[in-house]
Amino acid sequence: MKRKFLFLILITSYFYGVSQESEKDSITYLKEVIIYNPGKIDKTLGITETTIIREKAFQNHSPIDVASSINQISGVYLLSGALNTNRITIRGVGARTPFGTDKLRLYFQGIPVTNGTGFSTIEAFDLENLASIEVVKGPKATAYGTNLGGAILLKTKERDSKGTLFANNFTLGSYGLLKDNFSFDHTTDHLTLNLRYNHLDTDGYRENNSFKRDGLLLNASMKLSSKSSLAVLANYIDYTAQIPSSLGITDFTENPRQAAFTWNQAQGFETNKYSLLGLSYTLKFSPKLENTTSLFYTYLDHYEARPFNILDEFTNGYGFRTQFNGNFRYNDRTGFYLFGGELYKDEYNWKTFENLYRDNNGNGSLQGDQLSENKEYRRQFNAFATVSIPFTNRFNMQLGVNVNKTVYDFRDLFNTGDTNKSARRNFDLIVMPGMDLIYRFWKGSQVYANISRGFSNPGLEETLTPEGVINPEITQEKGMNYEIGTKMLLANNKLWLSLALFRMHIDDLLVAQRVGEDQFIGKNAGSTRHQGLELDLNYTIDLSSKLQMTPFASYTLSDHKFVDFVDGNNDYSGNPLTGVPKNRINLGLRINHTKGFYWNTTYQYVDAIPLTDANSLSSEPYNLLNTRLGYKKELVTNLQISLDLGINNIFNVNYAQSVLINALSFGGSEPRYYYPGNDRNFYASLGLNYQL
């Protein structure tokens, strides 16, 4: 009863007032949800609706808290078991993935960084290097792969003003947190150069939970002529992370700081070296047509010691992306079009070995005999085209299509003769059309509708049986998305509202069924219905000429169900989709003073999450309150100092920041469903900014 009363108070507060920050802008309508300031129109997306959070929104939370920053977006939920264990779900898509993020496309500076089977690693990027995170919910982004979950576009910080800038932000906090981010920017009429180094070191909240990361980012662009430019991108990350893994309910309740027993005994860990190189060339053929072509290469070296075995793998990936943008006149109005293609190929090599940690005198993992050696060649090609037609000054229609071709070629390099399991899987060509309609009432206010088709490729575990043989029966998930919504700027651009209603029906549901501690088998097990409501409100209040208050909020209603799902002798049809909370609320208040002071306070409510397909067990709902104070001041000409202090989980709530679904028990132990979130913790940051 108490929780229901609290929930009612939150809903009431939510409708009373919300926001993050609004600013008058010259655009005639919102093509994006603005958590902070409207940005430039992205012709790649056209009139497709997106959500953007910008750098000021990141300041609501700790500089290492990617989860809380992303979870400010309605319809998007990031479950974080640790800094290196993240799973992003969009409108419930990807919620059944055992580990990691799939069923969406991740782009960094316009370059695809999702691997050949659809997995993305958000932890490979430092939050302090980002200017914005843009999210396309559902398969609406014709030019970005039309995955059922959608697409996430990461963009780095860029300076508009000329000159040279040195900046450094140093953070200390609980659990031995030490983080430093140094940047060098140099901008002229023809050259933009940004170089960043970041270091992160923390012992973590739990046992066997340390995380150490170093990263280097280079982003440069050169104007070659009035019609052409060249951009270079290089990102390198090297991190080592211990793995505490998940806990059963007893351990989670009594001592959430402990690591899972076998993972603690094995001192489980992973090391990752990740490199991304990209080269982009833009040529403007005429005022009506331009092209951007990118070449890219990625490399991942991953070593992971688990209690059941040791995984040693590396992946080489490469590809290109080309896109033509143009505009045309239609009834004395300007329409635009784009077309292009994207090829991504990678070569995934992996071996497994025995883990002899039991024979290592308490010193943790010890590599033993080799158990397997495999290689898989993976290739994805996307061709896309979009045209936006302005029928009137207020009414636009956009038509788009994406065509995908995926091939997996698996090689067994360990077994010979009849025991060799090499196989090839060539998926059928799949066509995904989409249509957007938008009608603008007045500046910044509109209604829109979308109909689009999307798909998701099976991941590695879903393509292979536990014996390592490619499953010839597995096929891609396919779904239709229907969405209507409105965006409004009211009260002299001080009140902003966004409302979306959607429904998506997914057939050939991919299910990764766990049959062992590290064994899964994939199958197409039925269909799901994803439907819900997403509401965002922002309101800016000028308390005085020097003081501004901006309350903000987002609310997500997720009514996702299995429509047709029979697993063996069990019929789960009609049950709620596992891994998704039905209600989520994010509330916050930001206070700014012209003297450089700000105070951000955020509140998050997460409803119970179904943990089993049978709907027999759910996680407990939880409430979190965080706060952050900051102050900026110019000490002398061109030298600025900033100080930030933050407290997370003020009321010291014991909660699960991530969960596993359908967890099994081994050796008579409890099923391990829960990844504990951090208890009350503190951080402080000191920043220096010097401009020449």
C-alpha positions in Angstrom: 0.0 0.0 0.0 2.9 2.3 0.9 4.5 1.7 -2.5 1.3 2.4 -4.4 0.8 5.7 -2.4 4.4 6.7 -3.3 3.8 5.8 -6.9 0.7 8.0 -6.9 2.7 10.9 -5.5 5.3 10.5 -8.1 2.8 10.5 -11.0 1.2 13.6 -9.5 4.5 15.3 -9.2 5.4 14.3 -12.7 2.4 16.0 -14.2 3.0 19.1 -12.0 6.2 20.1 -13.6 9.3 18.8 -15.4 12.2 19.7 -17.7 15.8 19.8 -18.4 16.6 22.9 -20.3 15.0 24.7 -23.2 16.3 27.4 -25.4 14.8 29.5 -28.2 15.9 28.3 -31.5 15.4 29.2 -35.2 14.2 25.8 -36.4 10.6 25.7 -37.4 9.7 22.4 -35.7 11.2 19.8 -33.4 12.5 16.7 -35.3 14.0 15.4 -32.1 13.1 15.2 -28.4 15.1 17.8 -26.7 16.3 16.8 -23.3 18.6 19.8 -23.8 18.7 22.4 -26.6 17.5 21.6 -30.1 20.3 20.8 -32.5 20.9 21.0 -36.2 18.6 19.0 -38.4 20.3 15.6 -39.3 19.5 15.0 -42.9 20.3 11.3 -42.4 17.3 11.0 -40.2 15.2 13.6 -41.9 11.9 14.0 -40.1 12.3 10.7 -38.2 11.7 11.3 -34.5 14.6 10.8 -32.1 15.6 11.6 -28.5 18.8 13.5 -27.7 20.5 14.0 -24.4 23.3 16.5 -24.4 26.3 17.3 -22.3 24.4 19.3 -19.7 22.1 16.3 -19.1 25.2 14.2 -18.3 25.9 16.7 -15.5 22.9 15.3 -13.6 25.0 12.3 -12.6 28.5 11.0 -11.9 31.0 11.1 -14.9 31.2 7.3 -14.8 27.4 6.7 -14.5 26.4 6.0 -18.1 23.3 4.0 -16.9 21.7 6.9 -15.1 22.4 9.3 -18.0 20.8 7.0 -20.6 17.9 6.1 -18.3 16.7 9.7 -18.4 15.3 8.8 -21.8 11.8 7.5 -21.8 11.5 4.1 -23.5 15.2 3.3 -23.0 16.5 1.2 -20.1 20.1 0.4 -19.4 20.7 -2.4 -16.9 24.2 -2.3 -15.5 25.7 -5.2 -13.6 29.1 -3.5 -13.5 31.0 -0.8 -15.4 31.8 -3.5 -18.0 28.5 -5.4 -17.9 25.7 -3.3 -19.6 22.5 -4.3 -21.4 20.5 -1.6 -23.2 16.9 -2.3 -24.1 14.7 0.0 -26.2 10.9 -0.5 -25.9 11.6 -4.0 -24.5 13.7 -5.2 -27.5 16.8 -6.9 -26.3 15.5 -7.5 -22.8 15.9 -11.3 -23.1 19.5 -11.1 -24.1 21.5 -12.9 -21.4 24.5 -10.6 -21.4 25.4 -7.4 -23.3 23.5 -5.3 -25.8 22.1 -6.5 -29.1 19.1 -5.9 -31.5 20.2 -2.3 -32.0 22.9 -0.4 -34.0 25.5 1.7 -32.3 27.3 4.4 -34.2 30.2 6.5 -33.1 30.7 9.7 -35.1 28.7 8.1 -37.9 30.8 4.9 -38.0 29.1 1.6 -37.1 30.6 0.0 -34.0 28.2 -2.9 -33.6 29.9 -6.2 -34.4 28.9 -8.8 -37.0 26.3 -10.5 -34.9 24.7 -7.3 -33.6 26.4 -6.8 -30.2 27.4 -3.3 -29.0 29.5 -2.3 -26.1 28.7 1.2 -24.7 31.4 0.8 -22.1 34.1 1.2 -24.8 33.4 5.0 -24.8 34.1 7.5 -22.1 31.0 9.6 -21.1 33.1 12.7 -20.7 34.2 12.6 -24.4 30.6 12.8 -25.6 28.6 15.8 -26.6 25.4 13.9 -27.1 23.6 10.6 -27.3 20.9 10.4 -29.9 18.4 7.5 -29.8 16.1 6.3 -32.5 13.4 4.1 -30.8 12.3 1.2 -33.0 13.1 0.4 -36.6 12.5 3.9 -37.9 16.0 4.8 -38.9 16.2 3.6 -42.6 19.8 4.8 -42.9 20.9 3.2 -39.7 20.0 -0.5 -40.1 16.3 -0.6 -39.1 17.0 -3.0 -36.2 14.0 -3.7 -34.1 15.5 -2.0 -31.1 16.6 1.1 -33.1 19.9 2.9 -33.2 22.1 4.9 -30.8 24.3 7.6 -32.2 27.2 8.8 -30.1 28.8 12.2 -31.0 32.0 13.6 -29.6 32.5 17.1 -28.3 33.4 19.7 -30.9 34.2 23.4 -30.5 32.7 26.1 -32.7 35.0 28.9 -31.6 38.5 29.3 -33.0 41.6 29.0 -30.8 43.4 26.5 -28.6 41.9 25.0 -25.5 43.4 22.8 -22.7 41.0 21.2 -20.3 41.2 18.7 -17.5 38.6 17.2 -15.2 39.8 15.1 -12.2 37.4 13.0 -10.1 37.7 11.2 -6.8 35.0 9.1 -5.1 33.9 6.2 -3.1 35.3 2.7 -3.6 38.7 4.1 -4.5 37.4 6.0 -7.6 40.0 8.0 -9.5 39.2 9.4 -12.9 40.9 11.9 -15.1 40.0 13.3 -18.5 42.4 15.6 -20.3 41.6 17.2 -23.6 43.4 19.4 -26.2 41.4 21.3 -28.8 42.7 23.4 -31.6 40.4 25.1 -34.2 41.3 27.3 -37.2 39.4 28.2 -40.4 40.6 25.0 -42.0 41.4 22.6 -39.2 39.6 21.2 -36.2 41.7 18.9 -33.9 40.5 17.3 -30.7 42.7 14.9 -28.6 41.5 13.3 -25.4 43.1 11.0 -22.8 41.1 9.4 -20.1 42.0 7.2 -17.1 39.6 5.4 -14.7 40.5 3.3 -11.7 38.1 2.0 -9.1 38.0 -0.9 -6.6 34.2 -1.2 -7.1 31.4 -1.6 -4.6 31.6 -5.4 -4.4 34.3 -8.1 -4.0 36.3 -8.9 -7.1 34.9 -5.7 -8.7 37.9 -3.5 -9.7 38.0 -1.7 -13.0 40.9 0.0 -14.7 40.7 1.8 -18.0 42.9 4.0 -20.2 41.6 5.5 -23.4 42.8 7.8 -26.2 40.6 9.6 -28.6 41.6 11.6 -31.7 39.0 13.4 -33.7 40.2 15.7 -36.5 38.7 17.3 -39.6 40.4 19.4 -42.3 38.7 21.6 -44.9 40.4 20.8 -48.2 38.5 23.2 -50.3 35.2 25.1 -50.4 33.6 21.8 -51.5 35.5 19.1 -49.7 36.7 18.0 -46.3 38.5 15.1 -44.7 37.9 13.7 -41.2 40.0 11.3 -39.1 38.8 9.3 -36.1 40.9 7.1 -33.8 39.7 5.6 -30.5 41.7 3.3 -28.3 40.5 1.7 -25.1 42.4 -0.7 -22.8 40.7 -2.0 -19.7 40.9 -4.7 -17.2 37.8 -5.5 -15.1 37.2 -8.1 -12.4 33.8 -9.9 -12.6 31.8 -10.4 -9.4 28.8 -11.8 -11.3 25.2 -12.1 -10.1 23.8 -13.3 -6.7 21.0 -15.4 -5.4 18.3 -13.8 -3.4 19.8 -14.7 0.0 23.2 -13.3 -0.7 21.7 -10.3 -2.4 19.6 -9.5 0.7 22.1 -10.3 3.4 25.4 -9.2 1.8 25.2 -7.6 -1.6 28.9 -6.6 -1.6 30.1 -10.2 -2.0 30.9 -11.7 -5.3 29.4 -15.0 -6.5 31.3 -17.8 -4.8 32.8 -19.5 -7.8 33.7 -16.2 -9.5 35.4 -15.1 -6.3 37.3 -18.3 -6.1 38.4 -18.1 -9.7 39.1 -14.3 -9.3 37.2 -14.0 -12.6 38.2 -11.1 -14.8 38.3 -9.8 -18.4 40.8 -7.7 -20.3 39.9 -5.8 -23.5 42.0 -3.8 -26.0 39.7 -2.1 -28.5 40.7 0.1 -31.4 38.7 2.0 -33.9 40.1 3.8 -37.0 37.9 5.8 -39.3 38.5 8.0 -42.4 35.7 10.1 -43.9 35.7 12.3 -47.0 32.9 14.7 -47.8 32.4 16.2 -51.2 29.8 18.8 -52.2 29.1 18.3 -55.9 26.6 21.2 -56.0 24.4 23.2 -53.6 21.9 20.3 -54.2 24.0 17.2 -53.8 26.8 16.0 -51.5 28.4 12.7 -50.5 30.2 11.4 -47.4 32.1 8.2 -47.6 33.8 6.5 -44.6 36.3 3.7 -44.4 36.8 2.1 -41.0 38.7 -0.7 -39.1 38.0 -2.1 -35.7 40.0 -4.5 -33.5 39.1 -6.2 -30.3 41.4 -8.4 -28.2 39.4 -10.0 -25.4 40.5 -12.4 -22.7 38.1 -13.6 -20.0 38.6 -16.0 -17.1 35.4 -17.6 -16.0 35.0 -20.5 -13.5 33.8 -22.9 -16.1 36.5 -22.1 -18.8 38.8 -19.4 -20.1 37.8 -17.5 -23.3 40.5 -16.1 -25.5 39.2 -14.2 -28.5 40.0 -11.4 -31.0 37.9 -9.8 -33.7 39.1 -7.9 -36.8 36.3 -5.8 -38.4 36.3 -3.4 -41.4 34.0 -1.8 -43.8 32.7 1.3 -45.5 29.7 3.5 -45.5 28.7 5.9 -48.3 25.8 8.3 -48.3 24.5 10.8 -50.8 22.4 13.7 -49.6 20.4 15.9 -52.0 17.5 18.3 -52.1 14.9 19.3 -54.7 12.1 21.7 -55.3 8.5 20.5 -54.9 5.6 23.0 -55.2 8.0 25.8 -54.4 9.2 24.0 -51.3 12.4 22.2 -50.6 12.4 18.4 -50.2 15.4 16.2 -49.7 16.6 12.7 -50.4 19.4 10.4 -49.5 20.7 7.0 -50.6 23.7 4.9 -49.9 25.1 1.7 -48.5 27.0 0.2 -45.6 29.2 -2.9 -45.6 30.5 -4.4 -42.3 32.7 -7.5 -42.3 34.5 -9.1 -39.4 36.5 -12.1 -38.5 35.8 -13.5 -35.1 38.4 -15.9 -33.6 37.9 -17.6 -30.3 39.4 -20.4 -28.2 38.4 -21.9 -24.9 40.7 -23.5 -22.2 40.2 -25.3 -19.0 40.3 -23.1 -15.9 42.4 -24.8 -13.2 41.7 -22.3 -10.5 40.9 -25.1 -8.0 44.4 -26.3 -8.4 46.1 -22.9 -8.1 46.5 -22.6 -4.3 44.0 -19.8 -4.0 45.7 -17.6 -6.6 42.7 -17.5 -9.0 42.4 -18.5 -12.6 45.0 -20.7 -14.3 44.8 -21.6 -18.0 44.8 -25.3 -18.7 44.3 -27.5 -21.7 42.6 -26.2 -24.9 39.0 -27.2 -25.3 38.1 -25.6 -28.6 39.2 -23.3 -31.4 36.8 -21.6 -33.8 36.6 -18.8 -36.4 33.5 -17.2 -37.9 33.4 -14.8 -40.8 30.4 -12.4 -40.7 29.2 -10.0 -43.3 26.3 -7.5 -43.2 25.4 -5.2 -46.1 22.7 -2.5 -45.8 21.5 -0.4 -48.7 19.1 2.4 -47.9 17.2 5.3 -49.5 14.9 8.0 -48.1 12.9 10.8 -49.7 11.1 13.6 -47.8 8.3 15.4 -49.7 6.9 18.7 -48.4 3.3 18.6 -49.6 2.5 21.9 -47.8 4.4 24.3 -45.5 3.0 22.3 -42.6 2.7 18.7 -43.9 5.6 16.4 -44.8 5.8 12.8 -45.8 9.0 10.7 -45.7 9.4 7.3 -47.4 12.4 5.1 -46.8 13.6 1.5 -47.4 16.5 -0.5 -46.1 17.7 -3.8 -47.7 19.8 -6.2 -45.6 21.9 -9.2 -46.5 23.7 -11.2 -43.7 26.0 -14.2 -44.0 27.7 -16.2 -41.3 30.5 -18.6 -42.1 31.6 -20.8 -39.1 34.9 -22.7 -39.1 35.8 -25.4 -36.6 39.6 -25.3 -36.3 39.8 -27.8 -33.4 38.0 -30.9 -34.5 38.7 -33.0 -37.7 36.8 -35.5 -39.8 33.3 -36.3 -38.8 33.6 -34.3 -35.6 34.3 -31.1 -37.5 31.4 -28.7 -37.2 32.2 -26.1 -39.9 29.1 -24.7 -41.5 27.7 -21.6 -43.4 24.5 -19.7 -42.9 23.3 -17.4 -45.7 20.2 -15.5 -44.6 17.6 -14.4 -47.1 17.6 -10.9 -48.4 15.2 -8.8 -46.3 13.5 -5.6 -47.2 12.4 -3.1 -44.5 10.2 -0.1 -45.7 9.1 2.8 -43.6 6.9 5.9 -43.8 6.8 9.0 -41.6 4.1 11.7 -41.6 4.5 15.0 -39.8 2.1 18.0 -39.5 3.3 21.2 -37.8 0.9 23.4 -36.0 3.2 26.2 -35.1 6.9 26.8 -34.4 8.1 23.8 -32.3 4.8 22.0 -32.2 3.8 19.0 -34.4 2.0 15.7 -34.6 3.6 12.7 -36.3 3.1 9.1 -37.3 5.4 6.3 -38.3 4.9 2.8 -39.8 8.1 0.8 -40.3 9.3 -2.7 -40.6 12.5 -4.0 -38.8 14.5 -7.1 -38.1 17.1 -8.5 -35.7 19.8 -11.0 -36.6 20.5 -13.9 -34.2 23.5 -13.6 -32.0 26.4 -16.0 -31.9 24.8 -18.2 -29.1 21.5 -18.3 -31.1 23.1 -19.4 -34.3 25.0 -22.3 -32.7 23.8 -25.3 -30.8 25.6 -26.3 -27.5 27.6 -28.7 -29.6 28.9 -25.8 -31.7 26.9 -26.6 -34.9 25.2 -23.8 -36.8 21.4 -24.2 -36.4 20.0 -24.3 -39.9 16.5 -23.6 -38.7 17.2 -20.3 -37.0 15.9 -17.2 -38.7 15.8 -13.5 -38.2 13.2 -11.8 -36.0 10.9 -9.5 -37.9 8.5 -6.9 -36.7 6.1 -4.0 -37.7 6.2 -0.8 -35.7 3.3 1.7 -35.5 3.7 5.0 -33.7 1.9 8.3 -33.2 3.0 11.2 -31.2 3.2 14.9 -30.6 5.8 17.5 -29.6 4.9 20.9 -28.4 6.6 24.1 -27.3 4.3 26.2 -25.2 4.3 29.2 -22.8 6.8 31.3 -24.8 9.0 28.2 -25.4 9.4 27.5 -21.7 7.1 24.5 -21.6 8.0 21.5 -23.7 6.0 18.3 -24.0 6.5 15.1 -25.9 4.1 12.2 -26.0 4.4 9.0 -28.0 2.2 5.9 -28.3 3.6 2.9 -30.1 2.8 -0.7 -30.9 5.2 -3.3 -32.4 4.5 -6.9 -33.2 7.5 -9.2 -33.5 7.4 -12.6 -35.1 10.0 -15.4 -35.1 11.0 -14.4 -31.5 14.6 -15.3 -30.9 15.1 -17.1 -27.6 18.5 -17.9 -26.1 17.6 -20.9 -23.9 20.2 -21.6 -21.2 21.0 -25.3 -21.0 24.2 -25.1 -19.0 26.4 -22.7 -17.0 27.8 -21.2 -20.3 25.7 -23.0 -22.9 22.7 -21.6 -24.8 20.7 -22.7 -27.7 18.8 -20.3 -29.9 15.4 -20.9 -31.5 12.5 -19.0 -32.9 9.8 -19.5 -30.3 6.8 -17.4 -31.1 5.8 -13.7 -31.1 5.7 -10.7 -28.8 3.6 -7.5 -28.7 5.4 -4.4 -27.6 3.2 -1.4 -26.8 3.4 1.5 -24.5 3.4 5.2 -23.8 6.3 7.6 -23.4 5.9 11.0 -22.0 8.5 13.8 -21.5 7.9 17.2 -20.0 10.2 20.2 -19.5 9.4 23.5 -17.9 11.8 26.5 -17.4 11.0 28.9 -14.6 12.9 32.2 -14.3 12.9 32.9 -10.6 14.8 36.1 -11.1 17.1 37.7 -13.7 20.0 35.6 -12.2 18.2 32.4 -11.0 16.5 29.8 -13.2 14.8 26.6 -12.1 14.1 23.8 -14.6 12.1 20.8 -13.4 12.1 17.8 -15.7 10.7 14.3 -16.0 10.2 11.3 -18.2 7.6 8.5 -17.8 7.6 5.1 -19.5 4.7 2.7 -19.6 5.7 -0.7 -21.0 2.9 -3.2 -21.7 4.9 -5.9 -23.4 3.6 -9.5 -23.7 4.3 -12.9 -25.2 1.5 -13.3 -27.8 2.5 -16.8 -28.8 5.3 -18.5 -26.9 5.4 -22.2 -26.3 8.7 -23.6 -24.8 8.6 -27.4 -24.7 5.6 -28.3 -22.6 5.2 -24.8 -21.2 2.8 -22.3 -22.8 3.8 -18.7 -21.8 1.4 -17.0 -24.2 -0.1 -13.9 -22.5 2.6 -13.5 -19.9 4.5 -10.2 -19.5 7.8 -10.0 -21.4 10.6 -10.9 -19.1 13.3 -8.3 -18.3 11.2 -5.2 -18.6 9.7 -3.0 -15.8 6.1 -1.9 -16.6 6.5 1.6 -15.1 9.6 3.8 -15.0 9.7 7.4 -13.8 12.6 9.9 -13.8 12.1 13.2 -12.1 14.6 16.0 -11.6 15.2 19.6 -10.7 18.0 21.8 -12.0 18.8 25.2 -10.5 21.2 27.5 -12.3 22.6 30.9 -11.1 24.3 33.3 -13.4 27.3 33.4 -11.0 28.2 29.8 -12.1 26.4 27.8 -9.4 24.1 24.9 -10.2 22.3 22.2 -8.3 20.8 19.1 -9.9 18.7 16.5 -8.1 17.2 13.4 -9.8 14.8 10.7 -8.7 14.3 7.4 -10.4 11.5 4.8 -9.8 11.8 1.4 -11.4 8.9 -1.0 -11.2 9.1 -4.8 -10.6 10.8 -6.7 -13.4 9.5 -10.2 -14.4 12.4 -12.6 -14.1 10.9 -15.8 -15.5 8.9 -16.6 -18.6 6.4 -18.3 -16.3 5.9 -14.9 -14.5 6.6 -16.8 -11.2 9.2 -14.4 -9.9 9.9 -10.6 -10.1 12.4 -8.2 -8.8 11.5 -5.7 -6.2 10.6 -2.1 -7.3 13.1 0.5 -6.2 13.5 4.3 -5.7 16.8 6.2 -6.0 17.6 9.8 -5.2 20.9 11.4 -6.4 22.1 15.0 -6.1 25.0 17.0 -7.6 26.2 20.5 -6.8 28.5 22.5 -9.1 30.3 25.8 -9.3 32.2 27.5 -12.2 34.3 30.6 -12.0 36.8 32.4 -14.2 39.9 32.9 -12.0 41.8 35.0 -14.5 41.3 35.9 -18.1 40.8 32.6 -20.1 41.3 30.4 -17.1 38.2 28.8 -15.6 37.9 26.4 -12.6 34.9 24.2 -11.8 34.1 22.1 -8.7 31.4 19.4 -8.5 30.2 17.4 -5.5 27.7 14.5 -5.8 25.9 11.9 -3.7 24.3 8.8 -5.3 21.7 6.6 -3.6 21.1 9.1 -0.8 18.8 6.8 1.2 21.2 3.8 0.8 18.7 1.6 -0.9 19.5 -2.1 -1.6 18.4 -2.6 -5.2 19.2 -4.7 -8.3 20.7 -2.5 -11.0 20.6 -5.4 -13.4 19.0 -8.8 -13.4 19.3 -12.1 -15.3 16.2 -13.8 -16.6 15.4 -17.5 -16.3 18.5 -18.1 -14.2 19.3 -21.7 -13.4 20.8 -23.2 -10.2 23.9 -25.3 -10.3 25.2 -27.6 -7.6 22.1 -27.1 -5.4 22.8 -23.3 -5.1 20.1 -20.6 -5.5 19.5 -19.2 -9.0 21.5 -16.1 -9.3 19.1 -13.4 -10.7 20.5 -10.2 -9.1 23.3 -7.7 -9.8 23.4 -5.4 -6.7 23.5 -1.6 -7.3 26.0 0.6 -5.4 25.1 1.7 -1.9 25.3 5.4 -0.9 28.4 6.8 -2.5 30.1 10.1 -3.0 32.3 11.8 -5.7 34.0 15.2 -6.2 35.4 16.6 -9.4 37.9 19.5 -10.1 38.1 20.9 -13.5 40.5 23.4 -15.2 39.9 25.0 -18.5 42.5 27.3 -20.2 42.0 28.9 -23.6 44.7 30.5 -25.7 
